[in-house]
Every structure is written in C-alpha cells, then in structure tokens.
Amino acid sequence: MRFELKGKLAFSSELSGLTGEISSIIKGAEPVLSRGAPKGKETEAARVVGWHVAGSELELEIESGRYVRAHDALLRIAKVLATELGKKHKMGLRGITASDYRIVLPIAEAPAEAVAELKKLPYEVTVGESSVEIHLTGLSEADLRGRLVDRLVSMVEEAVSRTSVSAAEPKVIREGPKRSHAFRENPFDVARKLGWIRDFPGRGQWIYEGPYAKLFRAIEDIIIEEVARPLNFEEVMFPKLIPLEVMQRMPGYLDGVPEGMYYVAPPPRDPEAFKDFKQKIKLTKRIPVEELKKILKEPAYVLAPAQCEPFYESFASSHVRLEDLPVKQFDRSGWTYRWEGGGVEGLIRTQEFQRIELVFLGSPEDVVSIRDAVVDRSTKVVDLLEMEWRLLVATPFYMREGVVGDGSDSSKVATYDIEVLLPYDGSWLEIGSYNVHKTKFVETFKIKEVKGRQVWTGCCGFGMSRWVVAFLAQHGFEPARWPEPVRKRVGKLPPVPKVVE
Ligand SMILES: [Zn+2]
C-alpha cells in the first residue's frame, strides 16, 4: 500500500527567511512520523520526501505505506511546525490542504462486480491487474481530519475482498401447507370497486375506509396477541420524524439508499417570512412553490423509513449492563415512509405504510433466540390465518458482506423473510423481515456494555399493509369465507361512504 501526498500549510506570515529553521524542524519530526507503526514495519511509516516555501505557504511532499498514512503524517507535522514557529515567531497556522493525493492498493484480483462498484465512487479510481489506484485532488482540512481517505480505502478494500457469496439469492428453507384458492382477483381492484380504499392525490397513498381498517386492526391484534405479548415485548411509541443526525447512524440508509426517503425542511417560525407567499396564493390561487423553496430552511429530518431508528437512539452513547438485558419493545404507532418514485404498485408497494416493528437488544445468544422465536410464532400466525407461505434466508441491504449460509445455523443468518402467495398472479409477497444486526447498529449508535461484553440488536418488521392485502388476495372480500379468528374479531363490517359521480 502506498500513499503519495502533496500538501500545503498556510501560515499567517512570510516564511522565506526561515528555511533553515524549517529544515531542522522537519528533520527533528522524523520520529513523530513513525510513531505508532508496529515493530519491524517502520519502513511503512511516513516520511517527508520534499518541501519548499512559497511566500507564507509551505508545500510538503509526503510518502507512506500502510502505517501512519501520509495524510495523518501531514496533520502531525503541521502540529509540530505550528507549535515551533508559533513559539519563536508568533505566527499561526491558517489552513491545511492537499492538492494531490495518490493511493495505490495492491489487490489479488477484483471480481467484475467490485470493479463496477468502484467505478461508481465519486472519485477517480483506476482498477489495474494487481492494484487499485485512487486519485484525489483538492482535499480540504475537514476532508483530511474527517477520515475521508481512510473510509475510502476501507470501502475499496471491502469491495475487492467481497466474495460472490454475498450476492447469493434468497433461499427457501421452510414452507407452509399448500392451499386451494377460490378467489383469484387482484384485491387492489376489488377494494377500489367496493370502496374499501379510495383514491388520494398523493401517489402511492390511499384512504383506507371502515371495512379495511377493521380487518387491519383484527390482523394486527392477532399478531400482537400471538407474537409480541407471549414473548414479553412491551409496547412503546416511537417518533416518526427522524433528525438527519439520527438517521446518519442507521447503516445503509443515508449512505445506502438516500434516494428512498422523504426529507423534511421546516420553515422559519416567522409570519413575516411568509408575507409574499400568502399574498401570492390569495391573488393567483396557485401554490407559489418557487417562493416556498426560498423560504424553507434546509432539510433537517426524514420521515421514518425504518421505524426502529428511535430504539437504538434511546441507548446511543450510553452504557448498558448485560444483566439488565434483553430489552424487548414493539411499536405500532403509525405510518412510516419510503419514497418509491415511479415504483409504486397498488396496495403492495406504497409510499406510506404501517408496520408492527419489534426491536430488541441483548447478548448475541439472546438476540438470535428472540429473533428465531418471533419467526416461529409468525409462521404459526400465517397458518392461523390459513395463508400459503414460505420462509427464506436473505441478506439485508445494510449487510452486503453478511454470510447467508444454508440456514442450518441460525446465528449466521442475518435475515429471514416470510413471503405469502398472491393467487391472482402466482407471485410471492414479502410480509415480514426478521433481522439480527450483530454489532452493526451497536457500533454506529455507540452503545457500550459496562464490562465490554458483546451486545447485539435485532428487529422484526411485520408489514401490516401487506399482511392485509395478502389476506384479501388469498381469502377474498366476503367475511363469511374468512378464517374464524379473523371473522370473529371483525364482526359486522361498517358501510363505506357513498359518493355520487
Ligand atoms: Zn428495523
């Protein structure tokens, strides 16, 4: 691994008379540049290979191997120079930049997918036969201090080391009994015709009327009574408006699918700011969107896409004690959102949907066994609802490097998905996802155990909107034909409001 950096230190005054002094400071700083490199690896530490003074700026060329990377060396030498020159000449360091940075990583062989992935990085990356070269220009002090380069290097290393196992297809490991399906229509069309759902101007959003709501609550209650309660999950209520800094800690969201979220930009709480806007809307009867854009502040939140964000946040940067764990909670307090753009589809892919989200924190053994118990009980609920289902092992998007395995060792399975049959077109619909995150979220939310023992998190999402549509797809719209536990709970269906066209 080789790092070659051209850096620049800007000082508050002229340096030209001080070259002798600078030379001896740089010479004296040699030990500082190899501090921390393992024994025997000192040659892989950093050294200054050239420098020259131009006015009040000092340009430095630094090379290094893997240990004490050139950008860290630049920061170290900047500190030494600032201290020495500050003491003797009362001058200050005004800024650190790097105009040019070349990083060469040796690699064995890059799989085609890795090369494709590296090509997508917003930097100049060249993949050769035995090495990857990253070329960066115009790095600011914030880039250098913010570990941008180290993250980029690990990203490249990760991409080339990833084996094709990670791309493994989801695999069916269990199935429920086959069932006959008398009803073969698309429930979306029927629900609209019967007025159970009504159109709403927002794409991928619907108004769900009385009969739908009753069926929804019946199925929701069954899941809570058959899964959440017996496993001692406590109901909580999580916020659905998530500050960006919380979202940033969720692996795979802002850094993985930022295109899949709704962003919320609050206005200034100032009626004056809206004076023109209000006038225009009154006079033109149109919404002055351009005006609105100018008034709103920067986006500061997303509408919850995952529903479990507040759970990890509630332990963020704190210590827990293994003896007090596991914590098991569930939330069913409202809508969550994903921006699907043009990908919306009837009732099965909507922008706004409901889930029961079960979340837990505990020892690795506890987290795996809680997840597995939730999966077991969930398949029993699908049987109780007389739906045809199958269970799959999958790798969630935030754990692309995760081991899928054959499902025989549950602790190695990151995600189980439950899918149910849609008889009208023979496809399978995912209605639940059951995840073990290992230390992934514990790390990003900085959750610590008092004695340093390992804690894991997990979450299980029951896609309620999908449970309902799948139930209707398999059983139709006549309560008399529904399985008894649902029929009993729903009772008489309420009427829907009549609109004359
Ligand atoms: Zn979750």
Boltz pocket constraint, residues with backbone or C-beta under 6 A from the ligand:
constraints:
  - pocket:
      binder: B
      contacts: [[A, 306], [A, 307], [A, 308], [A, 357], [A, 358], [A, 459], [A, 460], [A, 461]]
      max_distance: 6.0
